[in-house]
Amino acid sequence: MHLIALLTLLLDDNTNTAGGTAALGAFFAAYFLFIIIIAVIAIIMYWRIASKAGYPGAYSLLMLVPLVNLIIVILFAFTEWPIEREVKALRGGVGRPMTPIT
C-alpha cells in the first residue's frame, strides 16, 4: 500500500507534488519510529521471559533474526528450562513440592 502511494506521487504529472512527497516522508519517518518502539518493547519482553526461564537474556536478540526466532520459540516451548531442572534437583528429582520445616 505504501508503495502504491509512493508510485502515485512519483508518476503524477501535477507540478504540486512537493507537499505530497513531504507528507509521505513524514509518514514514513513516523512509521519507522513506531516500528522501532514496538521492536524495543518486544525485545524487553523476550529478555524477561528468557531470564525467568533460566536462559541468558541475550537469547531475546535472536528473535530479530528471521527463521531463528521460530527455532527459539520451539526451544522455549518443548525443552526443559534450566529453571525447571534446578527446581527438580532441589526437590530431589521426585517432582513433589517441598514440605516446610517446622
NUROZA-577865 format. One line per field, with one value per residue: residue in one letter; residue number from 1; x, y, z of N, C-alpha, C, O, CB in turn. Coordinates in nm, 4 decimals. Glycine has a CB too. Example, Ala and Ser with C-alpha at 12.3 -4.5 7.8 and 13.67 -1.06 7.14 Angstrom:
2
rest <- (A S)
nr <- (1 2)
n_px <- (1.3190 1.2850)
n_py <- (-0.5690 -0.2250)
n_pz <- (0.7800 0.7080)
ca_px <- (1.2300 1.3670)
ca_py <- (-0.4500 -0.1060)
ca_pz <- (0.7800 0.7140)
c_px <- (1.3200 1.2900)
c_py <- (-0.3300 0.0030)
c_pz <- (0.7800 0.7870)
o_px <- (1.4236 1.3409)
o_py <- (-0.3319 0.1138)
o_pz <- (0.8465 0.8039)
cb_px <- (1.1308 1.4084)
cb_py <- (-0.4473 -0.0598)
cb_pz <- (0.9046 0.5725)
This chain:
102
rest <- (M H L I A L L T L L L D D N T N T A G G T A A L G A F F A A Y F L F I I I I A V I A I I M Y W R I A S K A G Y P G A Y S L L M L V P L V N L I I V I L F A F T E W P I E R E V K A L R G G V G R P M T P I T)
nr <- (1 2 3 4 5 6 7 8 9 10 11 12 13 14 15 16 17 18 19 20 21 22 23 24 25 26 27 28 29 30 31 32 33 34 35 36 37 38 39 40 41 42 43 44 45 46 47 48 49 50 51 52 53 54 55 56 57 58 59 60 61 62 63 64 65 66 67 68 69 70 71 72 73 74 75 76 77 78 79 80 81 82 83 84 85 86 87 88 89 90 91 92 93 94 95 96 97 98 99 100 101 102)
n_px <- (0.0821 0.1940 0.3830 0.2268 0.1189 0.3533 0.4406 0.2265 0.2633 0.5109 0.4613 0.2745 0.1581 0.1151 0.2315 0.2459 0.3637 0.5413 0.4486 0.2982 0.4970 0.6549 0.4734 0.4434 0.7039 0.7170 0.5250 0.6481 0.8709 0.7495 0.6261 0.8495 0.9670 0.7645 0.7760 1.0337 0.9987 0.8101 0.9639 1.1682 1.0204 0.9260 1.1682 1.2513 1.0459 1.0851 1.3418 1.2970 1.1319 1.3062 1.5045 1.3608 1.3042 1.5462 1.7345 1.9981 1.9454 2.0176 1.9332 1.7019 1.7650 1.8005 1.5498 1.5104 1.6112 1.5081 1.3528 1.5343 1.4125 1.1836 1.2948 1.3939 1.1551 1.0394 1.2335 1.1999 0.9416 0.9388 1.1554 1.3169 1.3337 1.6131 1.5536 1.3537 1.4950 1.6614 1.4755 1.3715 1.6016 1.6415 1.4193 1.4749 1.4384 1.1992 0.9656 0.7656 0.6160 0.8127 0.8036 0.7310 0.9698 0.9146)
n_py <- (-0.1179 0.1227 0.1446 0.1807 0.4344 0.5852 0.5418 0.6585 0.9275 0.9732 0.9297 1.1154 1.3774 1.6309 1.9469 2.0094 1.8307 1.8384 1.8931 1.6638 1.4699 1.5468 1.5023 1.2275 1.1481 1.2331 1.0643 0.8113 0.8434 0.8656 0.6169 0.4454 0.5123 0.4219 0.1434 0.0866 0.1438 -0.0533 -0.2827 -0.2573 -0.2762 -0.5385 -0.6809 -0.6300 -0.7622 -1.0294 -1.0673 -1.0628 -1.2896 -1.4954 -1.4731 -1.5330 -1.7950 -1.9106 -1.9011 -1.7275 -1.3771 -1.2598 -1.4221 -1.3182 -1.1359 -1.2898 -1.3191 -1.1295 -1.2231 -1.3631 -1.6820 -1.7978 -1.7034 -1.8609 -2.1080 -2.0530 -2.0056 -2.2605 -2.4004 -2.2873 -2.3768 -2.6605 -2.7766 -2.8689 -2.6228 -2.4459 -2.3491 -2.5215 -2.7605 -2.6981 -2.6635 -2.9227 -3.0615 -2.9518 -3.0477 -3.3090 -3.4644 -3.5977 -3.4645 -3.3698 -3.1220 -2.9344 -2.9881 -2.7646 -2.6854 -2.7363)
n_pz <- (0.0000 0.0770 -0.1164 -0.3433 -0.2960 -0.3002 -0.5645 -0.7002 -0.6316 -0.7514 -1.0225 -1.0871 -1.2865 -1.2053 -1.0962 -0.8324 -0.6372 -0.4335 -0.1743 -0.1231 -0.1362 0.0795 0.2863 0.2646 0.3265 0.5943 0.7005 0.6608 0.8282 1.0827 1.0894 1.0835 1.3287 1.5017 1.4512 1.5476 1.8214 1.8927 1.8408 2.0325 2.2710 2.2418 2.2483 2.5106 2.6509 2.5635 2.6643 2.9413 2.9664 2.8827 3.0804 3.3144 3.2613 3.2890 3.0943 2.9127 2.8878 2.6511 2.4495 2.3572 2.1628 1.9419 1.8473 1.6589 1.4237 1.1275 1.0903 1.2746 1.4983 1.5093 1.5739 1.8285 1.9693 1.9501 2.0929 2.3500 2.3988 2.3915 2.5246 2.8335 3.0715 3.2127 3.4703 3.5492 3.5667 3.7806 3.9899 3.9981 4.0777 4.3322 4.4607 4.4796 4.2604 4.2538 4.2014 4.3608 4.5731 4.8080 5.1567 5.4216 5.6761 6.0121)
ca_px <- (0.0000 0.2838 0.4489 0.1306 0.1123 0.4776 0.4387 0.1288 0.3256 0.6197 0.4116 0.1760 0.2042 0.0871 0.3538 0.2373 0.3868 0.6368 0.3754 0.2640 0.6208 0.6936 0.3802 0.4782 0.8285 0.6843 0.4557 0.7465 0.9528 0.6685 0.6065 0.9770 0.9800 0.6691 0.8297 1.1480 0.9457 0.7495 1.0728 1.2361 0.9307 0.9257 1.2967 1.2490 0.9586 1.1522 1.4557 1.2430 1.0851 1.4245 1.5693 1.2795 1.3119 1.6796 1.8230 2.0548 1.8548 2.0612 1.8591 1.5942 1.8130 1.7835 1.4136 1.5135 1.6608 1.4031 1.3665 1.5971 1.3128 1.0971 1.3703 1.3990 1.0223 1.0268 1.3216 1.1340 0.8166 0.9469 1.2680 1.3096 1.4025 1.7116 1.4905 1.2821 1.5967 1.7060 1.3684 1.3666 1.7181 1.6188 1.3150 1.5244 1.4036 1.0727 0.8631 0.6627 0.6540 0.8849 0.7236 0.8022 1.0311 0.8508)
ca_py <- (0.0000 0.2375 0.1500 0.2373 0.5789 0.6439 0.5405 0.7579 1.0597 0.9861 0.9278 1.2215 1.4847 1.7584 2.0117 2.0327 1.7045 1.8588 1.8796 1.5229 1.3977 1.5798 1.4321 1.0858 1.1342 1.2447 0.9414 0.7029 0.8678 0.8291 0.4716 0.3852 0.5333 0.3312 0.0080 0.0775 0.1384 -0.1855 -0.3809 -0.2439 -0.3322 -0.6841 -0.7346 -0.6249 -0.8696 -1.1574 -1.0733 -1.1005 -1.4279 -1.5827 -1.4670 -1.6051 -1.9377 -1.9581 -1.8845 -1.5922 -1.2793 -1.2236 -1.5029 -1.2365 -1.0688 -1.3827 -1.3059 -1.0358 -1.2927 -1.4489 -1.8277 -1.8311 -1.6748 -1.9783 -2.2111 -2.0134 -2.0290 -2.4055 -2.4370 -2.2495 -2.4499 -2.8058 -2.8275 -2.8428 -2.4988 -2.4585 -2.3249 -2.6446 -2.8567 -2.6567 -2.6946 -3.0683 -3.1031 -2.9118 -3.1336 -3.4452 -3.5347 -3.6698 -3.3837 -3.3304 -2.9969 -2.9462 -2.9583 -2.6670 -2.7352 -2.6720)
ca_pz <- (0.0000 0.0810 -0.2476 -0.4378 -0.2707 -0.3472 -0.7114 -0.7436 -0.6207 -0.8468 -1.1596 -1.1034 -1.3747 -1.1413 -1.0515 -0.6890 -0.5669 -0.3243 -0.0479 -0.1065 -0.1080 0.2170 0.3748 0.2605 0.4018 0.7365 0.7374 0.6714 0.9471 1.1984 1.0818 1.1219 1.4734 1.5637 1.4387 1.6389 1.9576 1.9101 1.8459 2.1620 2.3718 2.2232 2.2955 2.6571 2.6976 2.5395 2.7568 3.0728 2.9589 2.8787 3.2110 3.4113 3.2290 3.3230 2.9787 2.9053 2.8302 2.5162 2.3520 2.3034 2.0415 1.8303 1.7969 1.5467 1.3052 1.0716 1.0999 1.4023 1.6009 1.5207 1.6443 1.9695 2.0275 1.9641 2.2033 2.4744 2.4174 2.4001 2.6027 2.9768 3.1022 3.3213 3.5998 3.5835 3.6103 3.9135 4.0849 4.0104 4.1560 4.4708 4.5164 4.4842 4.1387 4.2672 4.1388 4.4565 4.6389 4.9345 5.2756 5.5050 5.8005 6.1285)
c_px <- (0.0872 0.3522 0.3557 0.1218 0.2378 0.4815 0.3396 0.1884 0.4339 0.5697 0.3087 0.2352 0.1823 0.2179 0.3562 0.2547 0.4842 0.5685 0.3398 0.3859 0.6674 0.6022 0.4116 0.6069 0.8046 0.6131 0.5551 0.8368 0.8766 0.6475 0.7335 0.9985 0.8873 0.7214 0.9472 1.0984 0.8862 0.8585 1.1447 1.1498 0.9292 1.0552 1.3007 1.1619 1.0252 1.2705 1.4080 1.1968 1.2029 1.4941 1.4915 1.2825 1.4484 1.7776 1.8869 1.9566 1.8904 1.9954 1.7482 1.6375 1.8016 1.6427 1.4057 1.5545 1.5504 1.4458 1.4352 1.4972 1.2158 1.1656 1.3759 1.2641 0.9997 1.1140 1.2565 1.0120 0.8385 1.0682 1.2457 1.3945 1.5046 1.6498 1.4118 1.3790 1.6436 1.6010 1.3601 1.4830 1.6992 1.5136 1.3589 1.4839 1.2703 0.9600 0.7496 0.7081 0.7241 0.7909 0.8007 0.8550 0.9676 0.9268)
c_py <- (0.1251 0.2550 0.2119 0.3888 0.6485 0.6495 0.6421 0.8975 1.0792 0.9976 1.0366 1.3327 1.6231 1.8175 2.0320 1.9014 1.7208 1.8418 1.7348 1.4394 1.4239 1.5082 1.2839 1.0591 1.1417 1.1189 0.8275 0.7210 0.8279 0.6778 0.3991 0.3977 0.4388 0.1877 -0.0116 0.0653 0.0006 -0.2921 -0.3755 -0.3033 -0.4840 -0.7455 -0.7359 -0.7381 -1.0056 -1.1755 -1.1191 -1.2455 -1.5238 -1.5848 -1.5450 -1.7553 -1.9955 -1.9522 -1.7460 -1.4968 -1.2404 -1.3102 -1.4211 -1.1629 -1.1591 -1.3767 -1.2070 -1.1028 -1.3833 -1.5956 -1.8715 -1.8056 -1.7915 -2.0903 -2.1793 -2.0374 -2.1785 -2.4548 -2.4059 -2.3371 -2.5970 -2.8607 -2.7966 -2.7194 -2.5231 -2.4373 -2.4480 -2.7523 -2.8251 -2.6892 -2.8451 -3.1201 -3.0671 -2.9979 -3.2797 -3.5283 -3.6061 -3.5942 -3.3461 -3.2021 -3.0236 -2.9140 -2.8605 -2.7318 -2.6610 -2.7002)
c_pz <- (0.0000 -0.0546 -0.3507 -0.4203 -0.3217 -0.4996 -0.7662 -0.7377 -0.7257 -0.9907 -1.1866 -1.1890 -1.3143 -1.0883 -0.9007 -0.6116 -0.4509 -0.1886 -0.0197 -0.0732 0.0343 0.3160 0.3795 0.3372 0.5514 0.7848 0.7556 0.7928 1.0736 1.2037 1.1268 1.2726 1.5500 1.5621 1.5348 1.7840 1.9859 1.9212 1.9806 2.2737 2.3636 2.2754 2.4485 2.7127 2.6804 2.6344 2.8950 3.0737 2.9622 3.0148 3.3160 3.3866 3.2615 3.2073 2.9833 2.8362 2.6884 2.4094 2.2881 2.1767 1.9192 1.7733 1.6810 1.4158 1.2515 1.0711 1.2287 1.5143 1.6174 1.5975 1.7934 2.0373 2.0476 2.0796 2.3379 2.5021 2.4513 2.4733 2.7502 3.0071 3.2128 3.4592 3.6442 3.6316 3.7524 4.0196 4.1068 4.0950 4.3027 4.5388 4.5246 4.3643 4.1434 4.1994 4.2326 4.5263 4.7714 5.0494 5.3627 5.6322 5.9174 6.2551)
o_px <- (0.0570 0.3755 0.4005 0.1178 0.2305 0.5213 0.3662 0.1669 0.4478 0.6300 0.2604 0.3480 0.2286 0.3047 0.4602 0.1698 0.5072 0.6260 0.3501 0.3786 0.7145 0.6488 0.4069 0.6178 0.8643 0.6371 0.5481 0.8758 0.9330 0.6510 0.7252 1.0436 0.9270 0.7114 0.9581 1.1512 0.9100 0.8465 1.1783 1.2012 0.9308 1.0526 1.3484 1.1995 1.0224 1.2967 1.4712 1.2198 1.2008 1.5383 1.5508 1.2654 1.4650 1.8924 1.8356 1.8927 1.8051 2.0006 1.7050 1.5537 1.7938 1.6188 1.3041 1.5348 1.5037 1.5635 1.3973 1.4965 1.1704 1.1021 1.3637 1.2597 0.9466 1.0721 1.2581 0.9830 0.7642 1.0824 1.1662 1.5124 1.4852 1.6908 1.4036 1.3493 1.6629 1.6350 1.3437 1.4655 1.7376 1.5181 1.2836 1.4945 1.2317 0.8680 0.6470 0.8282 0.6974 0.7084 0.9225 0.7923 0.9669 0.8875)
o_py <- (0.2222 0.3670 0.2876 0.4629 0.7571 0.7508 0.7054 0.9779 1.1876 1.0680 1.0484 1.3765 1.7225 1.7442 2.0689 1.8656 1.6253 1.7819 1.6884 1.3481 1.3325 1.4586 1.2219 0.9575 1.0658 1.0720 0.7546 0.6221 0.7633 0.6181 0.3011 0.3028 0.3821 0.1177 -0.1172 -0.0154 -0.0560 -0.3832 -0.4799 -0.3729 -0.5516 -0.8504 -0.8322 -0.8028 -1.0882 -1.2868 -1.2040 -1.3171 -1.6224 -1.6909 -1.6155 -1.8342 -2.1174 -1.9944 -1.6566 -1.5333 -1.1934 -1.2764 -1.4513 -1.1312 -1.1107 -1.4244 -1.2015 -1.0458 -1.4718 -1.6267 -1.9734 -1.8774 -1.8182 -2.1596 -2.2697 -2.0847 -2.2195 -2.5420 -2.4888 -2.3679 -2.6530 -2.9826 -2.7098 -2.7135 -2.6106 -2.5023 -2.4761 -2.8262 -2.9153 -2.7373 -2.8909 -3.2120 -3.1452 -3.0185 -3.3641 -3.6509 -3.6696 -3.6557 -3.2953 -3.1773 -3.1235 -2.8231 -2.8721 -2.8216 -2.5379 -2.6540)
o_pz <- (-0.0694 -0.1001 -0.4368 -0.5186 -0.3793 -0.5571 -0.8684 -0.8285 -0.7824 -1.0717 -1.2992 -1.1666 -1.3702 -1.0408 -0.8461 -0.5300 -0.3767 -0.0977 0.0938 0.0092 0.1021 0.4187 0.4858 0.4058 0.6278 0.8961 0.8546 0.8548 1.1620 1.3114 1.2008 1.3367 1.6518 1.6629 1.5972 1.8605 2.0926 2.0031 2.0365 2.3613 2.4664 2.3396 2.5087 2.8105 2.7717 2.6800 2.9580 3.1711 3.0359 3.0589 3.3976 3.4796 3.2618 3.2213 3.0505 2.7375 2.6131 2.2912 2.1769 2.0923 1.8063 1.6624 1.6118 1.3084 1.3231 1.0530 1.2864 1.6143 1.7286 1.6770 1.8761 2.1509 2.1508 2.1557 2.4289 2.6177 2.5319 2.4832 2.7861 2.9722 3.2972 3.5553 3.7638 3.7255 3.8339 4.1277 4.2199 4.1749 4.3898 4.6601 4.5732 4.3674 4.0453 4.1453 4.1874 4.5367 4.8382 5.0398 5.3763 5.6885 5.9211 6.3623)
cb_px <- (-0.0938 0.3889 0.4928 -0.0085 0.0938 0.5966 0.4038 0.0023 0.3845 0.7130 0.3518 0.1303 0.1333 -0.0168 0.3702 0.1028 0.4393 0.7011 0.2486 0.1981 0.7300 0.6885 0.2358 0.4923 0.9277 0.5967 0.3512 0.8314 0.9949 0.5329 0.5680 1.0934 0.9485 0.5339 0.8740 1.2409 0.8392 0.6540 1.1731 1.2679 0.7886 0.9065 1.4150 1.1965 0.8252 1.1996 1.5263 1.1265 1.0017 1.5235 1.5851 1.1366 1.2803 1.6715 1.7450 2.1904 1.8520 2.2122 1.8004 1.5468 1.9581 1.8151 1.3204 1.6084 1.7895 1.3679 1.4440 1.7275 1.2360 1.0560 1.5129 1.4395 0.9112 1.0660 1.4556 1.0930 0.7323 0.9453 1.4019 1.3581 1.3021 1.8245 1.3983 1.2021 1.7169 1.7374 1.2326 1.3691 1.8463 1.5774 1.1887 1.4771 1.5084 1.0393 0.8084 0.6353 0.5308 1.0084 0.6890 0.7103 1.1879 0.7070)
cb_py <- (-0.0007 0.2206 0.0088 0.1729 0.6068 0.5649 0.4007 0.7506 1.0791 0.8682 0.7936 1.2763 1.4758 1.7415 2.1445 2.0986 1.5997 1.9985 1.9645 1.4697 1.4376 1.7329 1.4537 1.0385 1.2415 1.3691 0.9044 0.6955 1.0164 0.9017 0.4289 0.4513 0.6801 0.3394 -0.0196 0.2019 0.2483 -0.2179 -0.3564 -0.0949 -0.2767 -0.7196 -0.6509 -0.4872 -0.8663 -1.1666 -0.9346 -1.0084 -1.4504 -1.5357 -1.3224 -1.5548 -1.9604 -2.0976 -1.9047 -1.5940 -1.1580 -1.2351 -1.6284 -1.1369 -1.0241 -1.5246 -1.2622 -0.9221 -1.3750 -1.4040 -1.8804 -1.7483 -1.5470 -2.0277 -2.2234 -1.8650 -1.9694 -2.4769 -2.3638 -2.1028 -2.4389 -2.8614 -2.7662 -2.9669 -2.3890 -2.3589 -2.2016 -2.6958 -2.8561 -2.5069 -2.6400 -3.1337 -3.0380 -2.7664 -3.1227 -3.5112 -3.6315 -3.6928 -3.4555 -3.4446 -2.9088 -2.8526 -3.0883 -2.5494 -2.7158 -2.7187)
cb_pz <- (0.1197 0.1930 -0.2931 -0.4190 -0.1203 -0.2942 -0.7632 -0.6574 -0.4813 -0.8343 -1.1902 -0.9659 -1.5083 -1.0268 -1.1211 -0.6536 -0.6636 -0.3343 -0.0501 -0.2318 -0.2074 0.2402 0.3291 0.1159 0.3603 0.7625 0.6312 0.5442 0.9544 1.1943 0.9375 1.0454 1.5099 1.4925 1.2931 1.6231 1.9790 1.7924 1.7313 2.1920 2.3547 2.0746 2.2393 2.7060 2.6227 2.3935 2.7668 3.1116 2.8317 2.7689 3.2551 3.4073 3.0821 3.3732 2.8452 2.8294 2.9150 2.5054 2.4186 2.4081 2.0595 1.8746 1.9088 1.5772 1.3380 0.9290 0.9808 1.4242 1.5663 1.3823 1.5863 1.9824 1.9372 1.8323 2.1912 2.4695 2.2931 2.2654 2.5536 3.0600 3.1433 3.3009 3.5930 3.4626 3.5132 3.9148 4.0347 3.8713 4.1015 4.4769 4.4329 4.6078 4.1072 4.4145 4.0216 4.5604 4.6615 4.9372 5.3549 5.5405 5.7998 6.1441)
